[in-house]
Amino acid sequence: MNRLLADQKDPIEIAVSQNKSQVLFRMKDVELVSQLIQGTFPNYRQLIPASYTTRAIISTPEFLRATKTSAIFARDGSGIVRLQITPDGGSAGKVSVSARSEQIGDNVGEIDAKVEGEAAKIAFNGKYLTDVLGVIHEGEIALETTTPSSPGVIRPLGADNYVHIIMPMFVQW
């Protein structure tokens, strides 16, 4: 649908069938019908961790730039981008964004961050990380983690209407 909308300038007509089992999107030259999912939507709030042991406040553009660079190197290694969050005392700290490639080599980028809590290591799929950072328009994000095997939570600072959960990848450090 997203690809079809790229060239669409006219309004789109949306209709739902009487029994609410299908939806129709009518555009200038295309009609798209989709089956609606049956059942109850899961309670997604249960998936959002209620607490964290490490919280890093990071510049969104810097984090996105470092993640995109590492994602290039991560292509050969299952897309794995490793994050090491290190507090420097007080609220200062660093986030190291790294990836490995058998053919190209290693990439490590360091970003200044405000870190609360303890040091942490976590790995994510680089594509998922760049996807979320690419749609956040606020200048800073908060990355919250508990363990290397628990979901990471990304929240844009200054926007209470957006929370992104990203599942970690299991890696050898």
Stockholm file with secondary structure:
# STOCKHOLM 1.0

chainA/1-173         MNRLLADQKDPIEIAVSQNKSQVLFRMKDVELVSQLIQGTFPNYRQLIPASYTTRAIISTPEFLRATKTSAIFARDGSGIVRLQITPDGGSAGKVSVSARSEQIGDNVGEIDAKVEGEAAKIAFNGKYLTDVLGVIHEGEIALETTTPSSPGVIRPLGADNYVHIIMPMFVQW
#=GR chainA/1-173 SS CHHHHTTCCSCCEEEECTTSSEEEEECSSCEEEEECCCSCCCCGGGGSCSCCSEEEEEEHHHHHHHHHHHHHHHGGGTTEEEEEEEECSTTEEEEEEEEEETTTEEEEEEEEEEEEESCEEEEEEHHHHHHHHHHCCSSEEEEEESSTTSCEEEEETTCTTCCEEECCCCCCC
#=GC SS_cons         CHHHHTTCCSCCEEEECTTSSEEEEECSSCEEEEECCCSCCCCGGGGSCSCCSEEEEEEHHHHHHHHHHHHHHHGGGTTEEEEEEEECSTTEEEEEEEEEETTTEEEEEEEEEEEEESCEEEEEEHHHHHHHHHHCCSSEEEEEESSTTSCEEEEETTCTTCCEEECCCCCCC
//
